[in-house]
């Protein structure tokens, strides 16, 4: 259980790193800044969507694992 949580937490950290570094790079390297639907903006939206879903999944898994650990008595 905790292995799954650790993998999800690391995936979330990696996605956050990509967002922090990748979004400014993609934004500054746009071919046509006036076009709001250029490929760079689409990539930023996809990365943001993946990060958002990782946050949701990580929250659900962490809550589930917390309830599983709380139910186990040593």
N, C-alpha and C positions, 0 to 999 in steps of 0.2 A: 504494500500500500504506500509506504513512504517513498519507495523507489519511483512510483508513478508521480507522486507529488513533487519529488526532486526534479524529475525530467520536465514536468510542466513548468516548474519555477525557472529552470534554466532556459527553457524555450521562451518564456516570457522575458527574461533578462536579455536574451539574444535579440529578440524582436524589438525590445526597447532601445538597445544599442543601435540597431539598424535604423530605427526612427530618428534617434538623436543625431546620428551622423549622416544618414542617407537623405533625409528630407531636405536639409539645407543644401546639400550637394545637388540633388535633383532640381531643386527650385532655382539655384543659381546657374545651372547649366542648360536652362531651357533654350530651345532653338527659337521659339516665337513666344515671348512673354504675354503678348496681347491675346493669344488664343488660349482660352480657359480650358479647352478640352484636348490639349496636346498630350503626347504619350508620357511625359514626365509627371504631369499632374495625375494622370491615371495610375501610374506606379505608386505615387504617394498615397492615393486613396486606397489602393490594394494593400499596401503595407500597413496603413492605419486600421483597415478592416481586420486584417490578420491579428494585429496586436490587440484590438478590442475583443475579439473572440477568444484569444488566449487568456486575457484577463478574466473573462466570464468563466471559462472552463477551469482555470486555476482556482477561482473562488469556490466553485461548486465542489471540486475535488478536495480542496483543503477543508471545507466544512464537513464533507462526508468522512474524511479521515479523522478529523477531530472528534466526530461523534462515535466512530468505531473505537478509537483509543480510549475515549471516556467510558465506554461500556465495558472495557476489559479491566478486570481487577487482578492485581498481582499479589 
